[in-house]
Amino acid sequence: MSSSALTDLFPLPIVQAPMAGGVSVPPLAAAVSEAGGLGFLAAGYKTADGMYQEINALRALTSRPFGVNLFMPQPEYSEPAAVEVYAEQLAGEASWYDTELGDPDSGRDDGYEAKLAVLLDNPVPVVSFHFGCPTPEVVESLARKGTLTLVTATSAEEAQAVERSGAHAVIVQGVEAGGHQGTHRDDPERDCAGIGLLALVAQVREAVALPIVAAGGVMRGGQIAALLTAGASAAQLGTAFLATPESGAAAVHKRALTDPLFVRTELTRAFSGRPARGLVNRFMREHGPYAPVAYPEVHHLTSPLRKAAAKAGDAQGMALWAGQGHRMARELPAGELVAVLAAEIAEARAAVVSAGIGTAGPGSASASSSVPTSASSSVPASASGSGEAGSGAAAGGEGR
């Protein structure tokens, strides 16, 4: 498969992140794909049949390429007592929201094998993986069906593992990203050791020959242009699309992105037992310091609490996943947002070239060429950043 196979699927270097938990719904993915980007569905926390139904719903809305994201199965957890202690701490939350805590032993593999079987029987253009790396056999089986595969990496070492797996591109997730960090191994000693996106793109570009998709805090076309110049083939945006009317995020979550009450984000284990970036609220402050290293046990445990808080419209009890650029969120329809981002990319590139600073895209000597601002326009290779060993697509799960 050629190195440009991925960028050939979508004309704009813009990928909508697969945000699990009901955010990346078919209308959102369809709107992004129709506008010239690559829309994504999130299979995480869904059954295999639920994923299949969403794929069918998306295909009814667009004939353009799209992707599906899978969570990798997690290793066995050896300290159930720590989860029991955390459950005791959350008893007051359960009482407050008049609900029961969830069963922490509700499953560790997220239906991985069943979902793979569906995707092999009903192939989609792109499949991405989060929380680990699939085996070369899985990658090859999908490739035989014509499916391109991408895997999230949060370090150069993880990117090398992605390359060894035979995946077609690596999703480079910086520490700025909203939602869960897609680390291959959940190491608590690395909770504060995340790498910023630009530095990570540079490190990964020197470590592997794979096309790079850059994810983490990206909210403007100028940022995308900078990432393309740094060697990425596309950028993934999650938080930027979370605020769109097509997104399935709760209204209170969308409002919180720009609410002056929420001034910053942090990485926390409070809601799931794995590091994830969200807006700092009461739940995170009170429970984050005590949450055990236990994913997905803590996710299952807190799920009813988060749902009850959302139903009550209480932002202080929800997992308000958001990247560091959340205050820059724009309440635009998804297709319009893609067009605005494309225009901003073109403007940024033109400014670089006119200033005589140099080229504005990997492998491009004419990067000032206009990036289209509508879904019906086409993009030359120099504008899509595909001159550098192809492209890439979304950060699995939640790289926002």
N, C-alpha and C positions, 0 to 999 in steps of 0.2 A: 504494500500500500504506500502511495507516495507521501512525502513529507507535507505536502500541501492539502492532503485529503480532507483534513478538518476544516481549514479555512475555505475550502471549496464549497462546504455545506452552507455557510452563511456569509453574506457580503460584508457585514460590519464586524469589527473586532470587539463586539459587546456580547457578553454572556450573562444571562440571568441566573443567579445562584439558586440551587435547589435548597429551599428552606423548609425543613421538616416541621411537622406540627400543624399542617393545614394551611400554610402560607402560600406555597408554590402550587396553586391550583391550576387546572387546565385553562381557564380564561386568561390567566397571567402569562403562562408559557406560550399560548397561542398568539397573544398580542405581541410579545417580544419577537417571536419567530416571524410573524407576518411583517413586522417592521424592519426586518433584516438582521436581527441578532439571533442568538441561539437560546430558545426557551428551554426550561428544565422542569421536570416533575421530581418531587422528593418522595421516594418510596419508604423512607425511614418512618417507623412507627405505624406502618400500614400493613395489612395482610397482603398476601400475594394476589388474592382476588381483588382487593381494593385497589392495588396498583394497576392490575389489568383493566379494571373499569375506568380508571383515570386515563390510561393510555388511549382507550377507545374514545373517551369523551374528547380528548385533545385532538385525536385524528379527525373527529367530526368537525372541529373548529379550524383546522389548518392542514394543508398538505405540505407545509414546509418542514425541514428537518428539526428535530428536538432531541433532548436527552432525558435519561432517567438515572437517578442517583440511588446507590445502594449503600447501606451500612454494613461493614464487615463484622462477622461474629466476634465476640469478645472472650478472652480467656477466663477461666474459672476464678471466682473471687474467694479468697481464703480467710476472710475475717468477718463472718456474719454478725459477730457480736458488736462490731462497730456500727453496723446498720441498725441493729436493735437499739443501741444507745441513741442514735440519731432519731429513730422513730419515737422514742420517749420524749425527746426534745420537741418534736413536732406535734405532740399531742394537743397542745394549746391551739395550734393553727387549725387542726381538725375540728376542734370544738368551736372555734371562732367562725369557721366557714360552714359549720354544720354538715360535715362530711366525714367519711372514713379515709384513713390512709390506704394507699394502694399496696398490693402484694409485691414485695421486692423480688420475689422469685418467679416473676411472670415470663421469664425467658431471656436468654442472652444472645441469641443468634438473629433476632429480628426477622425470622423467616427467610434467611439468606438463600438456602438451597431451593426452596419453593419459588422464590422470586427469580432466581437464575433460570430455573426450568421454564417459567413463563416467558422470559426474555429470549430464550433460545428457541422456543416454539413460535413466538411472535416478535421477531427481531425489530429493534428500534435503531435509529441512526447512531446514537451515542449512548454509552453507559459509563458513569463515573462511580468511583468507590471512595468511601470516607472511613476513617478510623482503622486504616490498615491497607495492606496490599494484597490483591488477589494472586493466586498461583498462576504461573505461566500457562498451565492447562486451561484455566478458566478464561484467560485472555485470548488464547488461541481458539477456544470453542466459540467465543463471541465473534472473533475475527472471521471465522469460517462462515458466519451468518451475515457478514458485511457490516458488523457493528464496530465502531471505533471506541476504544477504551481510554479512560483518563483516571488518574489516581491523585489524591491530595497528598502533598508533602509539606512539612513544616521545617525541614532542614535539608542541607545538601546530601547528607547520608541517606535520608528517606528518599530523596529524589533518585539516588543511585539504585536503591531497591526497586523503585518504580521502573527504572530503565531495564533492570535485570528481568523484571516480570514480562517484558515485551509490550507494555502499554504504549499507546500511540502518542501520548502527551502527558505532561505532569502539571498538576494544579498547584502552584506555589502560593501557599497561604501565609501571609504575614500576621504578626501578632495583633495588628489593628483590626482584624476581621471580627465581625459580630458572630454570635452563635458559637458552636463548639469548635475548638481547635482540632484539626484532623490528624493529630499525632498518631503514629503507628503503634506506639507503646505508651501507656499512661504512666508516666514517671513523675511522681509528686515533686521530686527534686528539680524538675524543669518548669515548674509552674510559673516562675518569674523570669524564665530564660528565653522567652520568645524573641524572634528576630523581626525587625521592621521589614516591610515589603520590598522596598528598593534594594536594601542590602541583601535580602534573601534572594531576590531575582538575580543579582550579580553573582552570588555564590553558586546558585544552581546552574546558571548559564556556563560557568567554568567547570562544573562537575559532571554535567551530562550533555548529550547531544539532542535530547528530546525537545520538541516545541514546548513553550512555557505559556501557561495561562496565569496571570497575576491576580491575586484576590486579597482583599483586606483594606477596608476603609475607603474604597474608591467611590466617589460621588459626582465627579465632574469630568467632562471630556478632556480638559487639560491634564488631569492626572493620567487618563488613559494614554494620551499622547506621550507623556513622559515615560510611562511603562513600556510602550512600544519602542521608544528610543533606547531604553535600557536593555532591550532584548526579548521582551515578551511578544507573543504573537496575538494575544487578545487579553482582555481584562474581564474579570467576573465582578458583578455588582449584586449585592443582596439587599442591604439596608436601603439603597436608593430605590429599589423596586418594591420594598415592603410597604412604602407609603402610598403606592398607586391604588386607585379604586379597584383594580382587578385582583389585587392580592387578597388572600384569605385571612390576613391578620385581623385580630380584633380591633374594633375602632379605637378602644382605649390605648392599645399598643401603638397604633399609628399616630395618635395625638401626642403620646409621650415622647416621640422622637424629637419634637421641637418644643415641648413644654419646658419653660424655664425652671420648673421644679426639678427636672432631671438634668443635672449639669455635667455629668461625666459617666463613663463606663468603667467597668472592672471585669477581670476574669474571676470567675467564681465556680465552686463545686456545689453550691447550695441547692440547686434545683435538680441536678442530674448525677453528681458524683464525678463528673469529668469537667476539666476547665472549659468554660464557655463565657464569652463576653456579652454583657448586658448592661442596661441602665441601672445604676445603683439605686435600689429602693429599700424599703424596710426589711423585707424578707432576706435580701442579700446581706444587709448589715447585721441582722440578728443571728442568722444561721450560717452564713458563709464560713466564718472562722472554725466552725465545728463539723462541717460536712466531711464525711469520710471519702477516701479514694475508692469509690464503689459505683462503677457504671456497668450496666444500666440499673442496678438495684435502686439507687437513689432516685433515678428518673421515674421508675415505676412507683416508688413510695410517694413521691410528691405530685404525681400526675393528677389525682383527684383534687388536691389543694389548688393547683394552678388553674384547673378547669372551673372550680367554684369561684375563684377570685375573678376570672375573666367574665363569668356569668354575672357576677355582682358589679362588674365595672370597676374593680378595685386594682388599680395599677400597682399598689404597694405589695400585693401578694402574687404577682405574675412574674414569669420569666420574660423580661422585656429585652429579648436579644436585639443587639444593635452594635454596629461597628463604630469606630472612633469618629467617623464623619457624620454621625446621625443628625447633628444640628443643621446640616446642609440638605436634608431631605426636601424634595419638592413634590407637592401633591398634583402630579400630572398623570394623565392616562399613560399606561405603559408604552404604547406605540409612540405617543408624542414625546415621552421622555427619551426613547431611543433616538428619535430624530434630533432632539435638542443636543444630546450627547454627541451625535455624529457631527453636528455643526460646530460644536465646541472643539472636537478633535481637529477638524479642518482649520479652524481659526488658530489653534495653538501651533499647529505645524506651519502654517503660513507665517506666523509671527517669528518662529525660530529661523525659517529660511530667509525672511526679509531682513532679519537682524544679522545674517551672515554667520550664525553660530555653527551651522553644520546641517547635516541631514536630520530628518525627523522620523525615522523609522528604520528598523533593522533591514539591511540589505537594500535600502532605497536611496537613490540619488535624486529622486524627484518627489520627495515626500510632501511637497506643498500642494500636490494635486488634490483636488477637492474631494472630501468625503461626502457621500450623499446624505441628504437630510430627509429622505422619504424612503419608504419600503420599496418603491418601484425603481429606485436608482441602483446602479451597479457600482462596485468599488474596484479600482485597479489594484493589482497585487501590492504595489508600493504603498497604497493607502491602507490596506488591511493588515500590513505588517507581516505578510506571508513570505517575504523574501528571506526570513531567517528560519530555515528548516521547518516551515509549516506553521501550525497554530495549536490551539488548545481550547478547552471549554471548562465548564463550571466547576467550582469547588464544591465537592460533595457535601451534603448535609447542610452546612450553614456557614459558608465563608462569606461574610457579608461586608 
